[in-house]
């Protein structure tokens, strides 16, 4: 990916984050002002870009050390671990280890369902071998980016942050694929530069 494509991805992701933040304010579902929503969305979009860069680095490293099949198994285990963490550790952090686990289970399920749907569509576009890596990126990386907010007991605001993060990550997943499918760039010598896929 060249610098022009990177800035296109970065700026468009920031726009998506700001729009999601503004939408959350307009709907009045999360009790935030328009200004706060836009600023929050813009900040979180930058967080998702850092998370995406971290994912690319992790994916590249693992693909060079283990086979694709083993890496997929590791990703499934990490998805399960994050699902467990979103239930048990949030129950300890915000529920003080008391009361029913049901609200925490539901809280862990909705982002996973969104990740499954988006990954399925991604698989239909570029091959179902990308299904597990897409779920991993959308669920695990969103969970990592979401970590600080998950430790608070803000309720609706925590959900809002998760929705914006996940929305930006879904956008990045599909936009990056679109950018890679554009005509290959050429370097200074005129040679075609082949772009690697990040989700394999």
N, C-alpha and C positions, 0 to 999 in steps of 0.2 A: 504494500500500500504506500503510495507516495504522499507527500505533505499536503497536496491539494485535497486528496480524498480524506485524509485524516481530519483536516479542518472542517470539511463538509460534514463528516460524521459527528465531530465534536459540537459544532454550532447547531446542527439540526437536532441533536440529542438535548442540548440545552434548551432549545425552543420547545421540544416535546415536554421536558420537565416543567418549564414555566407555564405551558398551557394546561398541564395536569394540575399544577398548583392553583392556577386561576379557576379552573373548573371546580375544584374542591371548595373554593371560596364562594363561587356563584351559586352552587347547589345548597350551600349552608348546611351540609351534612356533618362537617367536621369543626364548625364553629371557629373558623379562621378568617381574617380579613383578606381582601384581595391582594394587598401589598405583601402580607406575610406569606400567602399562598404562592405568589410568583417568586419571591425571594427563596422560599424553601424549595420550590421545584427546581430553580436554577442551581442551587447549591447541591441538591441531591443528584442532579444530572451529572455534575462534575464528579461526584462520588462514584457513580456507575461507570464512568469512563475509566477511572482509576481501577475499579474492579475488573473491567473488561481487559485492561492491559495486564493485570495480575493473572487473569485466567489464560490469556494468550501465552504468557511466560510459563505458567504451570503446565499447560497442555503441550507446549513445545518441548519442555524438559522431560515430561513423562513419556512422550512418544519416542524420545531418543534413548530411554532407559528400559522400557518394558514394551511388550507387544500391545497392539491395539485392543485385543481381547482382555488382557490382564488390566489394562488401564480402564476399560469399561467396567470390569468387576469392582475395581477400586472406587470408581465414581458412584456405582450403585450403593456400595457400603457407606460412602460419605453422605449420600442423599438420605439414607436411613438414619445415619448418626445425627444429621441436622434436624430431621423430623423429630427424633427423640429429644434432642436438646430444646427445640421450640416448645415441647410439651413439658418435660420434667424440669428443666432449669428455669423456665418462665414461671412455673408453678412454685418453685422455691424462691425466685426473685420477687415476683409481684404478688403471688398468692400466699407467701410466707409458709409454704408447705402445708397449708390447711385448705379444707373445702374440696369440692369436686374438681376432677381433672377435665371434665367435659368441655368447659369453655376454652381451655388451653389446647385440647385436641382439635376443636373446630378452628382455632386460630392458626394451628399448624397445617391444617388441611387445605384452606382456601388458596394460599399461594402455590401449594403443590398441584392443585387442580388446574390453576391457570398455567403453570409450567408444563403440565402434561398436554393441555390443549395446544399451546403455542408450539411445543416440541413436535407434536403430531403434524401440525401444519408445516413446520419446517421440514420434517421428514418426507412429507408428500412432495415438497418442492425439490429437495436436494438428496433424497435417499433416506430410508429409515435407519441406516447405520448411524445417522446423526441424531437419532431420537434421544438416546441416553446422554450423550454429551450436551445436548441442548437443555434437557431437564436439569442436568448438573449445573450448567451455567446459570440458568434462571432461578433455581431454588437454592443451591448452595452459596453461590456468589451473592445473591440477594440477601441471604441470611447473614453472611459475613458483613455486608455493608449496613445491615439493619441492626447489628449487634448492640450498639450503644442505646438506641431507642428501645430495644426489647427489654432492657433492664429497668426501664421506667414503668410507672403505673399510670401512664397518660391516657390509656384506653383509645379513644377515637384518634388522637394525634399519632399514636404509635401505628395504628392501622393506616392512616393517611400516608405516613412516611413509607410504609411497606408498599402501598399501592403505587406511589410515585416511583420508587426504586424499581419495582417489578415492571411497571409500564415502560420505563426508560430502557431496562434490560431487554425487554421484548423487542422494542424498536431497534436497539443496537444489533440484536441477533439477526433480524431480517434486513436491516439497512446494510450491514457489513457484507452479507451475502450478495446483495444487489450491487454493491460497489465492486466486489470481486468479479462479478459476472460482466462488468463493463469491459470494453476493449482493453487489452493488455497495454500497460505503459511501455515506453521505450526509454532506455538509458541514454547517456550522452553519446554513446557509440552507435546508437541506432538498434541495439539488440533488444529483442522482446524480453520483458521481465515477467516471469510467471509468478502469479500470486498464490500463496498457500491458503488453504481453507482453515479457519481457526477451530471449527467444530467438526472433528472427525474422530 
